[in-house]
Amino acid sequence: MTQNETDISYQIVDPSSDDNIKKEEKNQYEDILKDYFQTDVNLVKLYSEWSKADENFCKIAKDYQGVRMLRQDPVENLFSFICSSNNNIQRISGMIEKLCDTYGTHLLRHEEVSHYNFPTIEALADREVEAKLRVLGFGYRAKFIQQSAAKIVENGGREWLLNLRTLPYNEAKTALMTLPGIGAKVADCICLMSLNHACAIPVDTHVFQIAKSTYMPHLKATKSVTDRGYNEISTFFQNLYGPYAGWAHSVLFSADLRHLKVQVDNKRSSSQSSQDEKPSRAKQKKTRVKSQ
């Protein structure tokens, strides 16, 4: 997939089908993408509402347009977040690839790379999984992956997990926290990113610092997130932003990430340069059009 300012373009890679994709298949793929990107959510309207409710959001939003939550598969989402515990993105990505390569089903080989789907819960629930994952470098997370998978199977498998989408947010979060290795933050991440609970606020280090520095000065002396502090911060942002508070929080989160700040600064510099060079560029463009 690629995108520009107005469109998302996609290419389907499937060696088993011919080049002429039927209209019904095309619509099916587009429906999947629309669901994944949740394009039915009116983000422009939400940004406007959040900007009216919060002056700080209004300032930030100008440089961070279009931050949209994905509706991810809950199985993949849950086990990916277990892998994320005390980890960095590069290692998390490596672990997920190992899970797929080891326990997933082979899908296809494209441009000399083999691709596998995400393992089923049943495959990860096998008693031998923990030992294998420890050998592969998962550390203590290996136990949580196997035990959580076994617990989900015991609860009813994938259908139990999907049913959490139909429960009230607090009930879904509480149910997730009965699984080994899943605390409040990871439960909120799963609720927000794959279980349709758009109000969930995962309070990590970034959100904690944002809350202390800008919104809740009485927490400035607090050095770490306690259970009470976590709930207080979540409730504050839910009251401030409403039913889609988790989406709004993700805009604040994005603005606090160093690599995105660099991109924004570079974009500003590029825009300023374009303005400074505008007369000469216009002349060049006119020349090129003539030559064509």
TORKOL-4160 file (C-alpha; in steps of 0.2 Angstrom, whole numbers, padded with zeros to 4 digits, m for minus):
292
<pt num="1" X="0000" Y="0000" Z="0000"/>
<pt num="2" X="0005" Y="0018" Z="m0003"/>
<pt num="3" X="m0004" Y="0034" Z="0000"/>
<pt num="4" X="m0004" Y="0052" Z="m0005"/>
<pt num="5" X="m0014" Y="0067" Z="0001"/>
<pt num="6" X="m0030" Y="0060" Z="m0005"/>
<pt num="7" X="m0029" Y="0042" Z="m0009"/>
<pt num="8" X="m0023" Y="0025" Z="m0003"/>
<pt num="9" X="m0017" Y="0014" Z="m0017"/>
<pt num="10" X="m0015" Y="m0005" Z="m0015"/>
<pt num="11" X="m0008" Y="m0020" Z="m0024"/>
<pt num="12" X="m0014" Y="m0038" Z="m0022"/>
<pt num="13" X="0000" Y="m0051" Z="m0022"/>
<pt num="14" X="m0008" Y="m0068" Z="m0025"/>
<pt num="15" X="0001" Y="m0081" Z="m0036"/>
<pt num="16" X="m0014" Y="m0092" Z="m0036"/>
<pt num="17" X="m0026" Y="m0080" Z="m0045"/>
<pt num="18" X="m0025" Y="m0073" Z="m0063"/>
<pt num="19" X="m0022" Y="m0054" Z="m0067"/>
<pt num="20" X="m0040" Y="m0050" Z="m0070"/>
<pt num="21" X="m0047" Y="m0048" Z="m0052"/>
<pt num="22" X="m0066" Y="m0050" Z="m0052"/>
<pt num="23" X="m0076" Y="m0035" Z="m0047"/>
<pt num="24" X="m0083" Y="m0044" Z="m0032"/>
<pt num="25" X="m0065" Y="m0049" Z="m0026"/>
<pt num="26" X="m0060" Y="m0031" Z="m0028"/>
<pt num="27" X="m0074" Y="m0025" Z="m0017"/>
<pt num="28" X="m0070" Y="m0038" Z="m0004"/>
<pt num="29" X="m0052" Y="m0032" Z="m0003"/>
<pt num="30" X="m0058" Y="m0013" Z="m0002"/>
<pt num="31" X="m0070" Y="m0018" Z="0012"/>
<pt num="32" X="m0056" Y="m0026" Z="0022"/>
<pt num="33" X="m0045" Y="m0010" Z="0020"/>
<pt num="34" X="m0059" Y="0001" Z="0024"/>
<pt num="35" X="m0063" Y="m0009" Z="0040"/>
<pt num="36" X="m0044" Y="m0010" Z="0045"/>
<pt num="37" X="m0042" Y="0009" Z="0043"/>
<pt num="38" X="m0059" Y="0013" Z="0050"/>
<pt num="39" X="m0063" Y="0025" Z="0036"/>
<pt num="40" X="m0081" Y="0026" Z="0042"/>
<pt num="41" X="m0075" Y="0037" Z="0057"/>
<pt num="42" X="m0076" Y="0055" Z="0053"/>
<pt num="43" X="m0059" Y="0061" Z="0059"/>
<pt num="44" X="m0061" Y="0079" Z="0053"/>
<pt num="45" X="m0076" Y="0081" Z="0064"/>
<pt num="46" X="m0068" Y="0073" Z="0079"/>
<pt num="47" X="m0052" Y="0084" Z="0077"/>
<pt num="48" X="m0064" Y="0099" Z="0077"/>
<pt num="49" X="m0073" Y="0094" Z="0093"/>
<pt num="50" X="m0056" Y="0089" Z="0102"/>
<pt num="51" X="m0049" Y="0106" Z="0096"/>
<pt num="52" X="m0064" Y="0115" Z="0104"/>
<pt num="53" X="m0062" Y="0106" Z="0120"/>
<pt num="54" X="m0043" Y="0107" Z="0122"/>
<pt num="55" X="m0032" Y="0122" Z="0117"/>
<pt num="56" X="m0017" Y="0112" Z="0118"/>
<pt num="57" X="m0024" Y="0099" Z="0106"/>
<pt num="58" X="m0029" Y="0113" Z="0094"/>
<pt num="59" X="m0010" Y="0118" Z="0093"/>
<pt num="60" X="m0004" Y="0101" Z="0090"/>
<pt num="61" X="m0017" Y="0095" Z="0078"/>
<pt num="62" X="m0011" Y="0107" Z="0064"/>
<pt num="63" X="0005" Y="0096" Z="0062"/>
<pt num="64" X="m0002" Y="0079" Z="0066"/>
<pt num="65" X="m0017" Y="0078" Z="0054"/>
<pt num="66" X="m0025" Y="0061" Z="0050"/>
<pt num="67" X="m0019" Y="0050" Z="0065"/>
<pt num="68" X="m0031" Y="0036" Z="0064"/>
<pt num="69" X="m0033" Y="0020" Z="0074"/>
<pt num="70" X="m0032" Y="0003" Z="0065"/>
<pt num="71" X="m0045" Y="m0010" Z="0069"/>
<pt num="72" X="m0032" Y="m0024" Z="0071"/>
<pt num="73" X="m0035" Y="m0043" Z="0072"/>
<pt num="74" X="m0037" Y="m0046" Z="0091"/>
<pt num="75" X="m0027" Y="m0062" Z="0091"/>
<pt num="76" X="m0012" Y="m0054" Z="0083"/>
<pt num="77" X="m0014" Y="m0038" Z="0093"/>
<pt num="78" X="m0015" Y="m0047" Z="0110"/>
<pt num="79" X="0001" Y="m0058" Z="0107"/>
<pt num="80" X="0010" Y="m0044" Z="0099"/>
<pt num="81" X="0008" Y="m0033" Z="0114"/>
<pt num="82" X="0014" Y="m0047" Z="0126"/>
<pt num="83" X="0029" Y="m0047" Z="0115"/>
<pt num="84" X="0031" Y="m0028" Z="0118"/>
<pt num="85" X="0034" Y="m0029" Z="0137"/>
<pt num="86" X="0050" Y="m0020" Z="0141"/>
<pt num="87" X="0055" Y="m0020" Z="0123"/>
<pt num="88" X="0059" Y="m0009" Z="0107"/>
<pt num="89" X="0050" Y="m0009" Z="0090"/>
<pt num="90" X="0064" Y="m0018" Z="0081"/>
<pt num="91" X="0065" Y="m0033" Z="0093"/>
<pt num="92" X="0046" Y="m0033" Z="0094"/>
<pt num="93" X="0045" Y="m0035" Z="0075"/>
<pt num="94" X="0058" Y="m0048" Z="0076"/>
<pt num="95" X="0048" Y="m0058" Z="0088"/>
<pt num="96" X="0032" Y="m0057" Z="0079"/>
<pt num="97" X="0041" Y="m0063" Z="0063"/>
<pt num="98" X="0048" Y="m0078" Z="0073"/>
<pt num="99" X="0031" Y="m0082" Z="0079"/>
<pt num="100" X="0024" Y="m0082" Z="0062"/>
<pt num="101" X="0039" Y="m0092" Z="0054"/>
<pt num="102" X="0038" Y="m0105" Z="0068"/>
<pt num="103" X="0019" Y="m0107" Z="0071"/>
<pt num="104" X="0010" Y="m0099" Z="0056"/>
<pt num="105" X="0005" Y="m0106" Z="0040"/>
<pt num="106" X="0015" Y="m0102" Z="0024"/>
<pt num="107" X="0005" Y="m0090" Z="0013"/>
<pt num="108" X="0017" Y="m0086" Z="m0002"/>
<pt num="109" X="0034" Y="m0082" Z="m0008"/>
<pt num="110" X="0036" Y="m0064" Z="m0015"/>
<pt num="111" X="0052" Y="m0056" Z="m0021"/>
<pt num="112" X="0062" Y="m0070" Z="m0013"/>
<pt num="113" X="0054" Y="m0068" Z="0004"/>
<pt num="114" X="0042" Y="m0081" Z="0012"/>
<pt num="115" X="0027" Y="m0074" Z="0021"/>
<pt num="116" X="0017" Y="m0083" Z="0034"/>
<pt num="117" X="0001" Y="m0079" Z="0043"/>
<pt num="118" X="m0001" Y="m0076" Z="0061"/>
<pt num="119" X="m0002" Y="m0092" Z="0072"/>
<pt num="120" X="m0018" Y="m0098" Z="0079"/>
<pt num="121" X="m0022" Y="m0097" Z="0097"/>
<pt num="122" X="m0022" Y="m0116" Z="0098"/>
<pt num="123" X="m0004" Y="m0117" Z="0090"/>
<pt num="124" X="0002" Y="m0105" Z="0103"/>
<pt num="125" X="m0006" Y="m0115" Z="0117"/>
<pt num="126" X="0004" Y="m0131" Z="0115"/>
<pt num="127" X="0014" Y="m0135" Z="0131"/>
<pt num="128" X="0030" Y="m0136" Z="0121"/>
<pt num="129" X="0028" Y="m0118" Z="0115"/>
<pt num="130" X="0036" Y="m0109" Z="0130"/>
<pt num="131" X="0053" Y="m0119" Z="0129"/>
<pt num="132" X="0054" Y="m0116" Z="0110"/>
<pt num="133" X="0051" Y="m0098" Z="0112"/>
<pt num="134" X="0064" Y="m0096" Z="0125"/>
<pt num="135" X="0077" Y="m0104" Z="0113"/>
<pt num="136" X="0071" Y="m0091" Z="0101"/>
<pt num="137" X="0075" Y="m0077" Z="0113"/>
<pt num="138" X="0058" Y="m0072" Z="0119"/>
<pt num="139" X="0064" Y="m0073" Z="0138"/>
<pt num="140" X="0050" Y="m0072" Z="0151"/>
<pt num="141" X="0037" Y="m0067" Z="0138"/>
<pt num="142" X="0038" Y="m0085" Z="0131"/>
<pt num="143" X="0028" Y="m0091" Z="0147"/>
<pt num="144" X="0015" Y="m0077" Z="0145"/>
<pt num="145" X="0012" Y="m0081" Z="0127"/>
<pt num="146" X="0009" Y="m0100" Z="0130"/>
<pt num="147" X="m0001" Y="m0097" Z="0146"/>
<pt num="148" X="m0012" Y="m0084" Z="0139"/>
<pt num="149" X="m0015" Y="m0094" Z="0123"/>
<pt num="150" X="m0020" Y="m0109" Z="0134"/>
<pt num="151" X="m0031" Y="m0098" Z="0145"/>
<pt num="152" X="m0040" Y="m0091" Z="0129"/>
<pt num="153" X="m0043" Y="m0108" Z="0122"/>
<pt num="154" X="m0050" Y="m0113" Z="0139"/>
<pt num="155" X="m0062" Y="m0098" Z="0139"/>
<pt num="156" X="m0068" Y="m0102" Z="0121"/>
<pt num="157" X="m0054" Y="m0098" Z="0109"/>
<pt num="158" X="m0055" Y="m0084" Z="0096"/>
<pt num="159" X="m0074" Y="m0082" Z="0099"/>
<pt num="160" X="m0071" Y="m0077" Z="0117"/>
<pt num="161" X="m0059" Y="m0064" Z="0112"/>
<pt num="162" X="m0070" Y="m0057" Z="0098"/>
<pt num="163" X="m0085" Y="m0057" Z="0110"/>
<pt num="164" X="m0075" Y="m0044" Z="0121"/>
<pt num="165" X="m0080" Y="m0031" Z="0107"/>
<pt num="166" X="m0098" Y="m0033" Z="0112"/>
<pt num="167" X="m0095" Y="m0030" Z="0131"/>
<pt num="168" X="m0094" Y="m0013" Z="0140"/>
<pt num="169" X="m0076" Y="m0006" Z="0140"/>
<pt num="170" X="m0073" Y="m0010" Z="0158"/>
<pt num="171" X="m0079" Y="m0028" Z="0157"/>
<pt num="172" X="m0068" Y="m0031" Z="0142"/>
<pt num="173" X="m0053" Y="m0023" Z="0150"/>
<pt num="174" X="m0056" Y="m0034" Z="0166"/>
<pt num="175" X="m0057" Y="m0050" Z="0156"/>
<pt num="176" X="m0041" Y="m0046" Z="0147"/>
<pt num="177" X="m0032" Y="m0043" Z="0164"/>
<pt num="178" X="m0036" Y="m0061" Z="0169"/>
<pt num="179" X="m0024" Y="m0067" Z="0156"/>
<pt num="180" X="m0005" Y="m0070" Z="0161"/>
<pt num="181" X="0006" Y="m0055" Z="0156"/>
<pt num="182" X="m0008" Y="m0043" Z="0153"/>
<pt num="183" X="m0009" Y="m0028" Z="0165"/>
<pt num="184" X="m0019" Y="m0012" Z="0163"/>
<pt num="185" X="m0009" Y="m0003" Z="0150"/>
<pt num="186" X="m0008" Y="m0018" Z="0138"/>
<pt num="187" X="m0027" Y="m0022" Z="0141"/>
<pt num="188" X="m0031" Y="m0004" Z="0136"/>
<pt num="189" X="m0020" Y="m0005" Z="0120"/>
<pt num="190" X="m0029" Y="m0021" Z="0115"/>
<pt num="191" X="m0046" Y="m0013" Z="0119"/>
<pt num="192" X="m0042" Y="0002" Z="0109"/>
<pt num="193" X="m0033" Y="m0006" Z="0094"/>
<pt num="194" X="m0043" Y="m0022" Z="0091"/>
<pt num="195" X="m0059" Y="m0023" Z="0102"/>
<pt num="196" X="m0068" Y="m0007" Z="0096"/>
<pt num="197" X="m0067" Y="0002" Z="0113"/>
<pt num="198" X="m0062" Y="0019" Z="0107"/>
<pt num="199" X="m0062" Y="0027" Z="0124"/>
<pt num="200" X="m0048" Y="0017" Z="0131"/>
<pt num="201" X="m0032" Y="0027" Z="0136"/>
<pt num="202" X="m0016" Y="0017" Z="0138"/>
<pt num="203" X="m0006" Y="0027" Z="0150"/>
<pt num="204" X="0013" Y="0023" Z="0146"/>
<pt num="205" X="0028" Y="0034" Z="0150"/>
<pt num="206" X="0024" Y="0047" Z="0136"/>
<pt num="207" X="0006" Y="0049" Z="0141"/>
<pt num="208" X="0011" Y="0050" Z="0159"/>
<pt num="209" X="0023" Y="0064" Z="0155"/>
<pt num="210" X="0011" Y="0073" Z="0144"/>
<pt num="211" X="m0002" Y="0073" Z="0158"/>
<pt num="212" X="0010" Y="0079" Z="0171"/>
<pt num="213" X="0018" Y="0093" Z="0161"/>
<pt num="214" X="0002" Y="0100" Z="0152"/>
<pt num="215" X="m0014" Y="0094" Z="0160"/>
<pt num="216" X="m0012" Y="0088" Z="0178"/>
<pt num="217" X="0001" Y="0099" Z="0186"/>
<pt num="218" X="m0003" Y="0091" Z="0203"/>
<pt num="219" X="0005" Y="0075" Z="0197"/>
<pt num="220" X="0022" Y="0084" Z="0194"/>
<pt num="221" X="0030" Y="0077" Z="0209"/>
<pt num="222" X="0024" Y="0059" Z="0205"/>
<pt num="223" X="0039" Y="0049" Z="0198"/>
<pt num="224" X="0030" Y="0033" Z="0192"/>
<pt num="225" X="0012" Y="0028" Z="0187"/>
<pt num="226" X="0003" Y="0020" Z="0202"/>
<pt num="227" X="m0014" Y="0011" Z="0199"/>
<pt num="228" X="m0023" Y="0026" Z="0206"/>
<pt num="229" X="m0013" Y="0038" Z="0195"/>
<pt num="230" X="m0016" Y="0027" Z="0180"/>
<pt num="231" X="m0035" Y="0028" Z="0183"/>
<pt num="232" X="m0035" Y="0046" Z="0186"/>
<pt num="233" X="m0026" Y="0050" Z="0170"/>
<pt num="234" X="m0037" Y="0039" Z="0160"/>
<pt num="235" X="m0053" Y="0046" Z="0167"/>
<pt num="236" X="m0047" Y="0064" Z="0164"/>
<pt num="237" X="m0044" Y="0062" Z="0146"/>
<pt num="238" X="m0060" Y="0052" Z="0144"/>
<pt num="239" X="m0070" Y="0066" Z="0151"/>
<pt num="240" X="m0060" Y="0079" Z="0141"/>
<pt num="241" X="m0062" Y="0070" Z="0124"/>
<pt num="242" X="m0077" Y="0059" Z="0125"/>
<pt num="243" X="m0081" Y="0042" Z="0117"/>
<pt num="244" X="m0066" Y="0043" Z="0105"/>
<pt num="245" X="m0054" Y="0048" Z="0119"/>
<pt num="246" X="m0042" Y="0035" Z="0114"/>
<pt num="247" X="m0040" Y="0042" Z="0096"/>
<pt num="248" X="m0037" Y="0059" Z="0103"/>
<pt num="249" X="m0024" Y="0053" Z="0115"/>
<pt num="250" X="m0015" Y="0045" Z="0100"/>
<pt num="251" X="m0013" Y="0062" Z="0092"/>
<pt num="252" X="m0004" Y="0068" Z="0108"/>
<pt num="253" X="0006" Y="0052" Z="0109"/>
<pt num="254" X="0012" Y="0054" Z="0091"/>
<pt num="255" X="0017" Y="0072" Z="0094"/>
<pt num="256" X="0028" Y="0067" Z="0109"/>
<pt num="257" X="0038" Y="0054" Z="0098"/>
<pt num="258" X="0055" Y="0060" Z="0093"/>
<pt num="259" X="0056" Y="0053" Z="0076"/>
<pt num="260" X="0039" Y="0061" Z="0071"/>
<pt num="261" X="0044" Y="0078" Z="0078"/>
<pt num="262" X="0059" Y="0077" Z="0067"/>
<pt num="263" X="0048" Y="0074" Z="0052"/>
<pt num="264" X="0037" Y="0088" Z="0056"/>
<pt num="265" X="0052" Y="0100" Z="0058"/>
<pt num="266" X="0059" Y="0094" Z="0041"/>
<pt num="267" X="0042" Y="0097" Z="0033"/>
<pt num="268" X="0041" Y="0115" Z="0040"/>
<pt num="269" X="0059" Y="0118" Z="0034"/>
<pt num="270" X="0054" Y="0111" Z="0017"/>
<pt num="271" X="0038" Y="0121" Z="0016"/>
<pt num="272" X="0048" Y="0137" Z="0020"/>
<pt num="273" X="0061" Y="0134" Z="0007"/>
<pt num="274" X="0047" Y="0131" Z="m0006"/>
<pt num="275" X="0040" Y="0148" Z="m0001"/>
<pt num="276" X="0057" Y="0157" Z="m0002"/>
<pt num="277" X="0060" Y="0149" Z="m0020"/>
<pt num="278" X="0042" Y="0151" Z="m0026"/>
<pt num="279" X="0046" Y="0165" Z="m0040"/>
<pt num="280" X="0060" Y="0155" Z="m0047"/>
<pt num="281" X="0051" Y="0139" Z="m0047"/>
<pt num="282" X="0036" Y="0146" Z="m0056"/>
<pt num="283" X="0047" Y="0152" Z="m0070"/>
<pt num="284" X="0055" Y="0135" Z="m0072"/>
<pt num="285" X="0039" Y="0126" Z="m0072"/>
<pt num="286" X="0033" Y="0138" Z="m0086"/>
<pt num="287" X="0048" Y="0134" Z="m0096"/>
<pt num="288" X="0046" Y="0115" Z="m0094"/>
<pt num="289" X="0027" Y="0116" Z="m0099"/>
<pt num="290" X="0033" Y="0126" Z="m0115"/>
<pt num="291" X="0046" Y="0113" Z="m0120"/>
<pt num="292" X="0033" Y="0099" Z="m0118"/>
